[in-house]
Amino acid sequence: MIDIGLALSETTYRDDHMCLAAARARFWATFADADAILFPATPQTAPAGLASTGDPRYIAPWTALGGPVVTQPIGRDANGLPIGMLVCGRPGADRALARVACALDTLHETDH
């Protein structure tokens, strides 16, 4: 991936950067009143063992959208492995996202 990035022309990089910035602005304008968006952390539960933390592809779009992201456990699967969710916020809304994440954590704790 690094080699692909290094092979981009400066013009392509700038054009792609501007396209992403425009998409980011449109996306967050759609959710202007939301303090957070909840999304699955992975397409499936965590794998057994320590060889992998699981499939990371769900976090990439949120990283591109530029806001803070917190991963939180929301339960366990039938094998006792953790199930996670992403708590995602808009750029610059770190405190609002932290409040939501703390509230969700408190709710999750009372479920046990």
Biopython code that builds the backbone (N, CA, C, O; Angstrom):
import numpy as np
from Bio.PDB.StructureBuilder import StructureBuilder

atoms = [
    (1, "MET", "N", (0.823, -1.197, 0.000)),
    (1, "MET", "CA", (0.000, 0.000, 0.000)),
    (1, "MET", "C", (0.867, 1.262, 0.000)),
    (1, "MET", "O", (0.532, 2.257, -0.642)),
    (2, "ILE", "N", (1.973, 1.205, 0.722)),
    (2, "ILE", "CA", (2.863, 2.375, 0.758)),
    (2, "ILE", "C", (3.430, 2.640, -0.628)),
    (2, "ILE", "O", (3.498, 3.789, -1.064)),
    (3, "ASP", "N", (3.837, 1.580, -1.323)),
    (3, "ASP", "CA", (4.367, 1.751, -2.678)),
    (3, "ASP", "C", (3.322, 2.355, -3.618)),
    (3, "ASP", "O", (3.650, 3.193, -4.457)),
    (4, "ILE", "N", (2.075, 1.933, -3.476)),
    (4, "ILE", "CA", (1.005, 2.498, -4.303)),
    (4, "ILE", "C", (0.859, 3.991, -4.017)),
    (4, "ILE", "O", (0.733, 4.798, -4.938)),
    (5, "GLY", "N", (0.877, 4.343, -2.757)),
    (5, "GLY", "CA", (0.779, 5.756, -2.382)),
    (5, "GLY", "C", (1.942, 6.572, -2.895)),
    (5, "GLY", "O", (1.757, 7.685, -3.388)),
    (6, "LEU", "N", (3.132, 6.030, -2.784)),
    (6, "LEU", "CA", (4.314, 6.751, -3.253)),
    (6, "LEU", "C", (4.319, 6.922, -4.774)),
    (6, "LEU", "O", (4.928, 7.858, -5.294)),
    (7, "ALA", "N", (3.641, 6.020, -5.482)),
    (7, "ALA", "CA", (3.615, 6.091, -6.941)),
    (7, "ALA", "C", (2.602, 7.109, -7.478)),
    (7, "ALA", "O", (2.613, 7.414, -8.671)),
    (8, "LEU", "N", (1.727, 7.637, -6.614)),
    (8, "LEU", "CA", (0.745, 8.630, -7.060)),
    (8, "LEU", "C", (1.429, 9.934, -7.437)),
    (8, "LEU", "O", (2.384, 10.369, -6.793)),
    (9, "SER", "N", (0.925, 10.535, -8.481)),
    (9, "SER", "CA", (1.445, 11.861, -8.840)),
    (9, "SER", "C", (0.910, 12.875, -7.830)),
    (9, "SER", "O", (-0.096, 12.631, -7.163)),
    (10, "GLU", "N", (1.582, 13.990, -7.730)),
    (10, "GLU", "CA", (1.132, 15.042, -6.814)),
    (10, "GLU", "C", (-0.260, 15.533, -7.204)),
    (10, "GLU", "O", (-1.084, 15.820, -6.335)),
    (11, "THR", "N", (-0.523, 15.631, -8.503)),
    (11, "THR", "CA", (-1.834, 16.073, -8.980)),
    (11, "THR", "C", (-2.923, 15.087, -8.571)),
    (11, "THR", "O", (-3.980, 15.495, -8.089)),
    (12, "THR", "N", (-2.674, 13.804, -8.760)),
    (12, "THR", "CA", (-3.646, 12.783, -8.361)),
    (12, "THR", "C", (-3.883, 12.839, -6.864)),
    (12, "THR", "O", (-5.026, 12.766, -6.410)),
    (13, "TYR", "N", (-2.816, 12.968, -6.096)),
    (13, "TYR", "CA", (-2.948, 13.037, -4.645)),
    (13, "TYR", "C", (-3.814, 14.229, -4.235)),
    (13, "TYR", "O", (-4.723, 14.085, -3.418)),
    (14, "ARG", "N", (-3.537, 15.381, -4.789)),
    (14, "ARG", "CA", (-4.307, 16.588, -4.441)),
    (14, "ARG", "C", (-5.760, 16.459, -4.878)),
    (14, "ARG", "O", (-6.663, 16.835, -4.130)),
    (15, "ASP", "N", (-6.000, 15.932, -6.080)),
    (15, "ASP", "CA", (-7.366, 15.750, -6.561)),
    (15, "ASP", "C", (-8.140, 14.779, -5.662)),
    (15, "ASP", "O", (-9.287, 15.035, -5.296)),
    (16, "ASP", "N", (-7.494, 13.667, -5.314)),
    (16, "ASP", "CA", (-8.135, 12.688, -4.436)),
    (16, "ASP", "C", (-8.403, 13.280, -3.050)),
    (16, "ASP", "O", (-9.444, 13.022, -2.446)),
    (17, "HIS", "N", (-7.458, 14.069, -2.559)),
    (17, "HIS", "CA", (-7.612, 14.708, -1.250)),
    (17, "HIS", "C", (-8.802, 15.666, -1.268)),
    (17, "HIS", "O", (-9.584, 15.693, -0.317)),
    (18, "MET", "N", (-8.949, 16.444, -2.325)),
    (18, "MET", "CA", (-10.073, 17.381, -2.442)),
    (18, "MET", "C", (-11.399, 16.622, -2.581)),
    (18, "MET", "O", (-12.409, 17.040, -2.016)),
    (19, "CYS", "N", (-11.402, 15.533, -3.313)),
    (19, "CYS", "CA", (-12.605, 14.715, -3.471)),
    (19, "CYS", "C", (-13.032, 14.132, -2.119)),
    (19, "CYS", "O", (-14.215, 14.149, -1.780)),
    (20, "LEU", "N", (-12.078, 13.624, -1.359)),
    (20, "LEU", "CA", (-12.369, 13.079, -0.037)),
    (20, "LEU", "C", (-12.881, 14.172, 0.898)),
    (20, "LEU", "O", (-13.819, 13.933, 1.658)),
    (21, "ALA", "N", (-12.297, 15.346, 0.862)),
    (21, "ALA", "CA", (-12.751, 16.454, 1.710)),
    (21, "ALA", "C", (-14.192, 16.834, 1.384)),
    (21, "ALA", "O", (-14.983, 17.106, 2.288)),
    (22, "ALA", "N", (-14.534, 16.854, 0.104)),
    (22, "ALA", "CA", (-15.910, 17.172, -0.296)),
    (22, "ALA", "C", (-16.875, 16.087, 0.169)),
    (22, "ALA", "O", (-17.964, 16.396, 0.654)),
    (23, "ALA", "N", (-16.490, 14.822, 0.028)),
    (23, "ALA", "CA", (-17.330, 13.715, 0.479)),
    (23, "ALA", "C", (-17.508, 13.759, 1.995)),
    (23, "ALA", "O", (-18.603, 13.516, 2.502)),
    (24, "ARG", "N", (-16.437, 14.068, 2.711)),
    (24, "ARG", "CA", (-16.483, 14.186, 4.166)),
    (24, "ARG", "C", (-17.479, 15.284, 4.570)),
    (24, "ARG", "O", (-18.291, 15.078, 5.472)),
    (25, "ALA", "N", (-17.421, 16.425, 3.921)),
    (25, "ALA", "CA", (-18.320, 17.538, 4.239)),
    (25, "ALA", "C", (-19.779, 17.156, 3.971)),
    (25, "ALA", "O", (-20.656, 17.456, 4.781)),
    (26, "ARG", "N", (-20.040, 16.498, 2.840)),
    (26, "ARG", "CA", (-21.416, 16.064, 2.524)),
    (26, "ARG", "C", (-21.920, 15.056, 3.546)),
    (26, "ARG", "O", (-23.059, 15.145, 4.005)),
    (27, "PHE", "N", (-21.074, 14.106, 3.898)),
    (27, "PHE", "CA", (-21.483, 13.071, 4.854)),
    (27, "PHE", "C", (-21.858, 13.681, 6.187)),
    (27, "PHE", "O", (-22.947, 13.427, 6.700)),
    (28, "TRP", "N", (-20.968, 14.486, 6.757)),
    (28, "TRP", "CA", (-21.220, 15.046, 8.084)),
    (28, "TRP", "C", (-22.350, 16.061, 8.078)),
    (28, "TRP", "O", (-23.009, 16.233, 9.103)),
    (29, "ALA", "N", (-22.600, 16.739, 6.967)),
    (29, "ALA", "CA", (-23.750, 17.646, 6.865)),
    (29, "ALA", "C", (-25.059, 16.859, 6.998)),
    (29, "ALA", "O", (-26.046, 17.359, 7.537)),
    (30, "THR", "N", (-25.046, 15.642, 6.507)),
    (30, "THR", "CA", (-26.229, 14.786, 6.607)),
    (30, "THR", "C", (-26.543, 14.420, 8.055)),
    (30, "THR", "O", (-27.705, 14.238, 8.418)),
    (31, "PHE", "N", (-25.509, 14.314, 8.875)),
    (31, "PHE", "CA", (-25.674, 13.907, 10.273)),
    (31, "PHE", "C", (-25.316, 15.045, 11.233)),
    (31, "PHE", "O", (-24.753, 14.805, 12.301)),
    (32, "ALA", "N", (-25.639, 16.267, 10.856)),
    (32, "ALA", "CA", (-25.231, 17.445, 11.630)),
    (32, "ALA", "C", (-25.743, 17.427, 13.068)),
    (32, "ALA", "O", (-25.080, 17.966, 13.954)),
    (33, "ASP", "N", (-26.883, 16.834, 13.322)),
    (33, "ASP", "CA", (-27.458, 16.837, 14.672)),
    (33, "ASP", "C", (-27.054, 15.633, 15.516)),
    (33, "ASP", "O", (-27.429, 15.549, 16.685)),
    (34, "ALA", "N", (-26.304, 14.711, 14.949)),
    (34, "ALA", "CA", (-25.923, 13.492, 15.671)),
    (34, "ALA", "C", (-24.637, 13.703, 16.458)),
    (34, "ALA", "O", (-23.657, 14.228, 15.929)),
    (35, "ASP", "N", (-24.642, 13.294, 17.717)),
    (35, "ASP", "CA", (-23.413, 13.322, 18.509)),
    (35, "ASP", "C", (-22.520, 12.139, 18.188)),
    (35, "ASP", "O", (-21.305, 12.208, 18.367)),
    (36, "ALA", "N", (-23.117, 11.049, 17.713)),
    (36, "ALA", "CA", (-22.338, 9.854, 17.378)),
    (36, "ALA", "C", (-23.144, 8.968, 16.435)),
    (36, "ALA", "O", (-24.372, 9.032, 16.380)),
    (37, "ILE", "N", (-22.419, 8.151, 15.706)),
    (37, "ILE", "CA", (-23.018, 7.126, 14.854)),
    (37, "ILE", "C", (-22.460, 5.792, 15.328)),
    (37, "ILE", "O", (-21.249, 5.643, 15.489)),
    (38, "LEU", "N", (-23.334, 4.833, 15.549)),
    (38, "LEU", "CA", (-22.914, 3.503, 15.987)),
    (38, "LEU", "C", (-22.845, 2.591, 14.773)),
    (38, "LEU", "O", (-23.724, 2.611, 13.911)),
    (39, "PHE", "N", (-21.780, 1.789, 14.720)),
    (39, "PHE", "CA", (-21.550, 0.926, 13.565)),
    (39, "PHE", "C", (-20.828, -0.329, 14.047)),
    (39, "PHE", "O", (-20.030, -0.243, 14.981)),
    (40, "PRO", "N", (-21.077, -1.484, 13.450)),
    (40, "PRO", "CA", (-20.335, -2.686, 13.870)),
    (40, "PRO", "C", (-18.824, -2.471, 13.716)),
    (40, "PRO", "O", (-18.380, -1.793, 12.789)),
    (41, "ALA", "N", (-18.059, -3.040, 14.609)),
    (41, "ALA", "CA", (-16.598, -2.910, 14.534)),
    (41, "ALA", "C", (-16.004, -3.827, 13.467)),
    (41, "ALA", "O", (-14.986, -3.498, 12.858)),
    (42, "THR", "N", (-16.629, -4.959, 13.246)),
    (42, "THR", "CA", (-16.147, -5.930, 12.262)),
    (42, "THR", "C", (-17.346, -6.665, 11.659)),
    (42, "THR", "O", (-18.448, -6.613, 12.205)),
    (43, "PRO", "N", (-17.129, -7.348, 10.534)),
    (43, "PRO", "CA", (-18.238, -8.099, 9.942)),
    (43, "PRO", "C", (-18.613, -9.356, 10.734)),
    (43, "PRO", "O", (-19.692, -9.914, 10.538)),
    (44, "GLN", "N", (-17.732, -9.795, 11.618)),
    (44, "GLN", "CA", (-18.028, -10.951, 12.461)),
    (44, "GLN", "C", (-17.336, -10.764, 13.814)),
    (44, "GLN", "O", (-16.579, -9.812, 14.006)),
    (45, "THR", "N", (-17.600, -11.669, 14.734)),
    (45, "THR", "CA", (-16.994, -11.552, 16.056)),
    (45, "THR", "C", (-15.488, -11.806, 15.991)),
    (45, "THR", "O", (-14.961, -12.254, 14.972)),
    (46, "ALA", "N", (-14.825, -11.518, 17.076)),
    (46, "ALA", "CA", (-13.374, -11.678, 17.152)),
    (46, "ALA", "C", (-12.980, -13.138, 16.945)),
    (46, "ALA", "O", (-13.697, -14.044, 17.369)),
    (47, "PRO", "N", (-11.837, -13.366, 16.291)),
    (47, "PRO", "CA", (-11.358, -14.744, 16.152)),
    (47, "PRO", "C", (-10.756, -15.232, 17.470)),
    (47, "PRO", "O", (-10.303, -14.438, 18.294)),
    (48, "ALA", "N", (-10.759, -16.528, 17.647)),
    (48, "ALA", "CA", (-10.136, -17.111, 18.830)),
    (48, "ALA", "C", (-8.621, -16.949, 18.734)),
    (48, "ALA", "O", (-8.069, -16.914, 17.634)),
    (49, "GLY", "N", (-7.957, -16.851, 19.860)),
    (49, "GLY", "CA", (-6.497, -16.769, 19.889)),
    (49, "GLY", "C", (-5.987, -15.348, 19.735)),
    (49, "GLY", "O", (-6.758, -14.393, 19.649)),
    (50, "LEU", "N", (-4.668, -15.234, 19.704)),
    (50, "LEU", "CA", (-4.029, -13.926, 19.648)),
    (50, "LEU", "C", (-3.372, -13.624, 18.308)),
    (50, "LEU", "O", (-2.682, -12.614, 18.171)),
    (51, "ALA", "N", (-3.578, -14.484, 17.323)),
    (51, "ALA", "CA", (-2.932, -14.298, 16.020)),
    (51, "ALA", "C", (-3.497, -13.097, 15.261)),
    (51, "ALA", "O", (-2.811, -12.519, 14.418)),
    (52, "SER", "N", (-4.740, -12.722, 15.553)),
    (52, "SER", "CA", (-5.383, -11.621, 14.840)),
    (52, "SER", "C", (-6.410, -10.962, 15.745)),
    (52, "SER", "O", (-6.990, -11.609, 16.617)),
    (53, "THR", "N", (-6.630, -9.664, 15.532)),
    (53, "THR", "CA", (-7.682, -8.968, 16.271)),
    (53, "THR", "C", (-8.979, -8.951, 15.478)),
    (53, "THR", "O", (-9.988, -8.431, 15.954)),
    (54, "GLY", "N", (-8.965, -9.509, 14.286)),
    (54, "GLY", "CA", (-10.164, -9.555, 13.466)),
    (54, "GLY", "C", (-10.033, -8.693, 12.224)),
    (54, "GLY", "O", (-8.992, -8.086, 11.972)),
    (55, "ASP", "N", (-11.096, -8.652, 11.465)),
    (55, "ASP", "CA", (-11.159, -7.936, 10.198)),
    (55, "ASP", "C", (-11.277, -6.428, 10.456)),
    (55, "ASP", "O", (-12.259, -5.991, 11.056)),
    (56, "PRO", "N", (-10.299, -5.624, 10.016)),
    (56, "PRO", "CA", (-10.316, -4.195, 10.312)),
    (56, "PRO", "C", (-11.015, -3.308, 9.278)),
    (56, "PRO", "O", (-11.001, -2.084, 9.412)),
    (57, "ARG", "N", (-11.620, -3.901, 8.259)),
    (57, "ARG", "CA", (-12.095, -3.074, 7.135)),
    (57, "ARG", "C", (-13.208, -2.096, 7.482)),
    (57, "ARG", "O", (-13.387, -1.119, 6.755)),
    (58, "TYR", "N", (-13.958, -2.305, 8.544)),
    (58, "TYR", "CA", (-15.050, -1.385, 8.866)),
    (58, "TYR", "C", (-14.557, -0.050, 9.424)),
    (58, "TYR", "O", (-15.292, 0.937, 9.389)),
    (59, "ILE", "N", (-13.348, -0.003, 9.930)),
    (59, "ILE", "CA", (-12.868, 1.256, 10.500)),
    (59, "ILE", "C", (-12.316, 2.207, 9.435)),
    (59, "ILE", "O", (-12.282, 3.417, 9.657)),
    (60, "ALA", "N", (-11.887, 1.685, 8.289)),
    (60, "ALA", "CA", (-11.272, 2.532, 7.257)),
    (60, "ALA", "C", (-12.159, 3.691, 6.804)),
    (60, "ALA", "O", (-11.668, 4.816, 6.713)),
    (61, "PRO", "N", (-13.449, 3.466, 6.514)),
    (61, "PRO", "CA", (-14.268, 4.609, 6.095)),
    (61, "PRO", "C", (-14.381, 5.675, 7.180)),
    (61, "PRO", "O", (-14.405, 6.869, 6.882)),
    (62, "TRP", "N", (-14.449, 5.247, 8.427)),
    (62, "TRP", "CA", (-14.573, 6.213, 9.523)),
    (62, "TRP", "C", (-13.286, 6.997, 9.701)),
    (62, "TRP", "O", (-13.319, 8.179, 10.042)),
    (63, "THR", "N", (-12.162, 6.355, 9.475)),
    (63, "THR", "CA", (-10.881, 7.053, 9.509)),
    (63, "THR", "C", (-10.837, 8.106, 8.405)),
    (63, "THR", "O", (-10.394, 9.232, 8.631)),
    (64, "ALA", "N", (-11.294, 7.738, 7.217)),
    (64, "ALA", "CA", (-11.319, 8.681, 6.093)),
    (64, "ALA", "C", (-12.261, 9.847, 6.362)),
    (64, "ALA", "O", (-12.035, 10.952, 5.869)),
    (65, "LEU", "N", (-13.319, 9.610, 7.142)),
    (65, "LEU", "CA", (-14.270, 10.677, 7.444)),
    (65, "LEU", "C", (-13.733, 11.664, 8.476)),
    (65, "LEU", "O", (-14.350, 12.701, 8.717)),
    (66, "GLY", "N", (-12.600, 11.356, 9.083)),
    (66, "GLY", "CA", (-11.848, 12.330, 9.859)),
    (66, "GLY", "C", (-12.269, 12.605, 11.277)),
    (66, "GLY", "O", (-11.693, 13.485, 11.917)),
    (67, "GLY", "N", (-13.237, 11.901, 11.792)),
    (67, "GLY", "CA", (-13.669, 12.169, 13.157)),
    (67, "GLY", "C", (-13.081, 11.188, 14.148)),
    (67, "GLY", "O", (-12.425, 10.220, 13.764)),
    (68, "PRO", "N", (-13.316, 11.439, 15.414)),
    (68, "PRO", "CA", (-12.852, 10.500, 16.436)),
    (68, "PRO", "C", (-13.665, 9.208, 16.379)),
    (68, "PRO", "O", (-14.850, 9.219, 16.045)),
    (69, "VAL", "N", (-13.015, 8.105, 16.706)),
    (69, "VAL", "CA", (-13.660, 6.793, 16.702)),
    (69, "VAL", "C", (-13.239, 6.049, 17.965)),
    (69, "VAL", "O", (-12.061, 6.018, 18.320)),
    (70, "VAL", "N", (-14.213, 5.456, 18.630)),
    (70, "VAL", "CA", (-13.964, 4.623, 19.806)),
    (70, "VAL", "C", (-14.532, 3.242, 19.509)),
    (70, "VAL", "O", (-15.638, 3.128, 18.980)),
    (71, "THR", "N", (-13.793, 2.202, 19.840)),
    (71, "THR", "CA", (-14.314, 0.842, 19.738)),
    (71, "THR", "C", (-14.679, 0.382, 21.136)),
    (71, "THR", "O", (-13.875, 0.471, 22.064)),
    (72, "GLN", "N", (-15.907, -0.114, 21.275)),
    (72, "GLN", "CA", (-16.374, -0.549, 22.591)),
    (72, "GLN", "C", (-16.966, -1.947, 22.506)),
    (72, "GLN", "O", (-17.578, -2.306, 21.500)),
    (73, "PRO", "N", (-16.786, -2.737, 23.563)),
    (73, "PRO", "CA", (-17.449, -4.043, 23.600)),
    (73, "PRO", "C", (-18.941, -3.841, 23.868)),
    (73, "PRO", "O", (-19.333, -2.969, 24.644)),
    (74, "ILE", "N", (-19.760, -4.657, 23.215)),
    (74, "ILE", "CA", (-21.201, -4.578, 23.462)),
    (74, "ILE", "C", (-21.793, -5.920, 23.866)),
    (74, "ILE", "O", (-23.000, -6.036, 24.076)),
    (75, "GLY", "N", (-20.960, -6.909, 23.971)),
    (75, "GLY", "CA", (-21.442, -8.223, 24.366)),
    (75, "GLY", "C", (-20.454, -9.300, 23.976)),
    (75, "GLY", "O", (-19.304, -9.025, 23.634)),
    (76, "ARG", "N", (-20.929, -10.530, 24.036)),
    (76, "ARG", "CA", (-20.105, -11.688, 23.679)),
    (76, "ARG", "C", (-20.913, -12.631, 22.808)),
    (76, "ARG", "O", (-22.135, -12.723, 22.929)),
    (77, "ASP", "N", (-20.203, -13.336, 21.920)),
    (77, "ASP", "CA", (-20.879, -14.312, 21.074)),
    (77, "ASP", "C", (-21.085, -15.609, 21.853)),
    (77, "ASP", "O", (-20.758, -15.688, 23.037)),
    (78, "ALA", "N", (-21.625, -16.613, 21.187)),
    (78, "ALA", "CA", (-21.922, -17.889, 21.845)),
    (78, "ALA", "C", (-20.673, -18.561, 22.409)),
    (78, "ALA", "O", (-20.770, -19.352, 23.347)),
    (79, "ASN", "N", (-19.494, -18.256, 21.847)),
    (79, "ASN", "CA", (-18.237, -18.831, 22.333)),
    (79, "ASN", "C", (-17.571, -17.958, 23.391)),
    (79, "ASN", "O", (-16.468, -18.264, 23.844)),
    (80, "GLY", "N", (-18.223, -16.891, 23.780)),
    (80, "GLY", "CA", (-17.668, -16.004, 24.800)),
    (80, "GLY", "C", (-16.699, -14.958, 24.265)),
    (80, "GLY", "O", (-16.104, -14.214, 25.045)),
    (81, "LEU", "N", (-16.530, -14.889, 22.942)),
    (81, "LEU", "CA", (-15.627, -13.905, 22.352)),
    (81, "LEU", "C", (-16.328, -12.553, 22.232)),
    (81, "LEU", "O", (-17.542, -12.500, 22.030)),
    (82, "PRO", "N", (-15.571, -11.462, 22.355)),
    (82, "PRO", "CA", (-16.214, -10.138, 22.383)),
    (82, "PRO", "C", (-16.811, -9.725, 21.041)),
    (82, "PRO", "O", (-16.305, -10.055, 19.969)),
    (83, "ILE", "N", (-17.904, -8.992, 21.157)),
    (83, "ILE", "CA", (-18.533, -8.342, 20.010)),
    (83, "ILE", "C", (-18.335, -6.850, 20.232)),
    (83, "ILE", "O", (-18.631, -6.331, 21.308)),
    (84, "GLY", "N", (-17.833, -6.160, 19.210)),
    (84, "GLY", "CA", (-17.544, -4.745, 19.371)),
    (84, "GLY", "C", (-18.354, -3.866, 18.446)),
    (84, "GLY", "O", (-18.883, -4.315, 17.429)),
    (85, "MET", "N", (-18.439, -2.595, 18.825)),
    (85, "MET", "CA", (-19.069, -1.595, 17.965)),
    (85, "MET", "C", (-18.163, -0.375, 17.902)),
    (85, "MET", "O", (-17.387, -0.099, 18.817)),
    (86, "LEU", "N", (-18.288, 0.348, 16.790)),
    (86, "LEU", "CA", (-17.591, 1.614, 16.638)),
    (86, "LEU", "C", (-18.553, 2.720, 17.041)),
    (86, "LEU", "O", (-19.718, 2.726, 16.643)),
    (87, "VAL", "N", (-18.053, 3.642, 17.826)),
    (87, "VAL", "CA", (-18.794, 4.849, 18.165)),
    (87, "VAL", "C", (-18.038, 5.960, 17.444)),
    (87, "VAL", "O", (-16.906, 6.284, 17.804)),
    (88, "CYS", "N", (-18.670, 6.543, 16.421)),
    (88, "CYS", "CA", (-17.989, 7.450, 15.503)),
    (88, "CYS", "C", (-18.571, 8.850, 15.608)),
    (88, "CYS", "O", (-19.786, 9.024, 15.696)),
    (89, "GLY", "N", (-17.691, 9.848, 15.599)),
    (89, "GLY", "CA", (-18.134, 11.235, 15.681)),
    (89, "GLY", "C", (-17.549, 12.071, 14.564)),
    (89, "GLY", "O", (-16.629, 11.651, 13.864)),
    (90, "ARG", "N", (-18.101, 13.264, 14.410)),
    (90, "ARG", "CA", (-17.622, 14.157, 13.349)),
    (90, "ARG", "C", (-16.343, 14.861, 13.789)),
    (90, "ARG", "O", (-16.077, 14.976, 14.985)),
    (91, "PRO", "N", (-15.568, 15.323, 12.847)),
    (91, "PRO", "CA", (-14.312, 16.008, 13.172)),
    (91, "PRO", "C", (-14.551, 17.176, 14.140)),
    (91, "PRO", "O", (-15.462, 17.983, 13.954)),
    (92, "GLY", "N", (-13.724, 17.239, 15.158)),
    (92, "GLY", "CA", (-13.812, 18.313, 16.141)),
    (92, "GLY", "C", (-14.826, 18.070, 17.235)),
    (92, "GLY", "O", (-14.976, 18.905, 18.127)),
    (93, "ALA", "N", (-15.526, 16.954, 17.194)),
    (93, "ALA", "CA", (-16.572, 16.672, 18.180)),
    (93, "ALA", "C", (-16.118, 15.614, 19.190)),
    (93, "ALA", "O", (-16.910, 14.775, 19.618)),
    (94, "ASP", "N", (-14.868, 15.661, 19.555)),
    (94, "ASP", "CA", (-14.305, 14.650, 20.454)),
    (94, "ASP", "C", (-15.034, 14.587, 21.800)),
    (94, "ASP", "O", (-15.316, 13.497, 22.298)),
    (95, "ARG", "N", (-15.340, 15.738, 22.386)),
    (95, "ARG", "CA", (-16.014, 15.736, 23.699)),
    (95, "ARG", "C", (-17.415, 15.146, 23.609)),
    (95, "ARG", "O", (-17.814, 14.364, 24.471)),
    (96, "ALA", "N", (-18.163, 15.512, 22.576)),
    (96, "ALA", "CA", (-19.511, 14.952, 22.405)),
    (96, "ALA", "C", (-19.429, 13.445, 22.230)),
    (96, "ALA", "O", (-20.232, 12.706, 22.799)),
    (97, "LEU", "N", (-18.463, 12.986, 21.447)),
    (97, "LEU", "CA", (-18.295, 11.552, 21.248)),
    (97, "LEU", "C", (-17.904, 10.867, 22.554)),
    (97, "LEU", "O", (-18.406, 9.784, 22.854)),
    (98, "ALA", "N", (-17.028, 11.474, 23.323)),
    (98, "ALA", "CA", (-16.617, 10.893, 24.603)),
    (98, "ALA", "C", (-17.816, 10.767, 25.549)),
    (98, "ALA", "O", (-17.937, 9.767, 26.257)),
    (99, "ARG", "N", (-18.698, 11.764, 25.568)),
    (99, "ARG", "CA", (-19.893, 11.688, 26.415)),
    (99, "ARG", "C", (-20.770, 10.508, 25.999)),
    (99, "ARG", "O", (-21.254, 9.761, 26.849)),
    (100, "VAL", "N", (-20.971, 10.342, 24.701)),
    (100, "VAL", "CA", (-21.788, 9.231, 24.208)),
    (100, "VAL", "C", (-21.127, 7.900, 24.560)),
    (100, "VAL", "O", (-21.794, 6.985, 25.043)),
    (101, "ALA", "N", (-19.832, 7.788, 24.323)),
    (101, "ALA", "CA", (-19.119, 6.538, 24.612)),
    (101, "ALA", "C", (-19.199, 6.194, 26.099)),
    (101, "ALA", "O", (-19.396, 5.032, 26.455)),
    (102, "CYS", "N", (-19.048, 7.183, 26.959)),
    (102, "CYS", "CA", (-19.150, 6.934, 28.408)),
    (102, "CYS", "C", (-20.558, 6.511, 28.790)),
    (102, "CYS", "O", (-20.729, 5.605, 29.605)),
    (103, "ALA", "N", (-21.574, 7.155, 28.213)),
    (103, "ALA", "CA", (-22.959, 6.784, 28.497)),
    (103, "ALA", "C", (-23.242, 5.361, 28.030)),
    (103, "ALA", "O", (-23.899, 4.596, 28.736)),
    (104, "LEU", "N", (-22.749, 5.001, 26.840)),
    (104, "LEU", "CA", (-22.943, 3.641, 26.339)),
    (104, "LEU", "C", (-22.233, 2.622, 27.215)),
    (104, "LEU", "O", (-22.755, 1.534, 27.458)),
    (105, "ASP", "N", (-21.043, 2.973, 27.690)),
    (105, "ASP", "CA", (-20.299, 2.078, 28.566)),
    (105, "ASP", "C", (-21.061, 1.852, 29.865)),
    (105, "ASP", "O", (-21.124, 0.730, 30.369)),
    (106, "THR", "N", (-21.637, 2.915, 30.400)),
    (106, "THR", "CA", (-22.426, 2.800, 31.621)),
    (106, "THR", "C", (-23.642, 1.907, 31.392)),
    (106, "THR", "O", (-23.961, 1.072, 32.238)),
    (107, "LEU", "N", (-24.323, 2.073, 30.255)),
    (107, "LEU", "CA", (-25.464, 1.207, 29.930)),
    (107, "LEU", "C", (-25.033, -0.243, 29.803)),
    (107, "LEU", "O", (-25.712, -1.146, 30.290)),
    (108, "HIS", "N", (-23.903, -0.461, 29.147)),
    (108, "HIS", "CA", (-23.398, -1.829, 28.951)),
    (108, "HIS", "C", (-23.070, -2.466, 30.295)),
    (108, "HIS", "O", (-23.349, -3.647, 30.503)),
    (109, "GLU", "N", (-22.484, -1.705, 31.205)),
    (109, "GLU", "CA", (-22.137, -2.236, 32.536)),
    (109, "GLU", "C", (-23.372, -2.635, 33.314)),
    (109, "GLU", "O", (-23.333, -3.628, 34.041)),
    (110, "THR", "N", (-24.468, -1.904, 33.193)),
    (110, "THR", "CA", (-25.682, -2.220, 33.941)),
    (110, "THR", "C", (-26.386, -3.449, 33.382)),
    (110, "THR", "O", (-27.229, -4.037, 34.060)),
    (111, "ASP", "N", (-26.051, -3.849, 32.148)),
    (111, "ASP", "CA", (-26.647, -5.054, 31.563)),
    (111, "ASP", "C", (-26.085, -6.342, 32.169)),
    (111, "ASP", "O", (-26.664, -7.414, 31.992)),
    (112, "HIS", "N", (-24.975, -6.243, 32.874)),
    (112, "HIS", "CA", (-24.334, -7.452, 33.412)),
    (112, "HIS", "C", (-24.595, -7.634, 34.862)),
    (112, "HIS", "O", (-24.124, -8.604, 35.457)),
]
sb = StructureBuilder()
sb.init_structure("model")
sb.init_model(0)
sb.init_chain("A")
sb.init_seg("    ")
for serial, (resi, resn, name, xyz) in enumerate(atoms, 1):
    if name == "N":
        sb.init_residue(resn, " ", resi, " ")
    sb.init_atom(name, np.array(xyz, "f"), 0.0, 1.0, " ", f" {name:<3s}", serial, name[0])
structure = sb.get_structure()
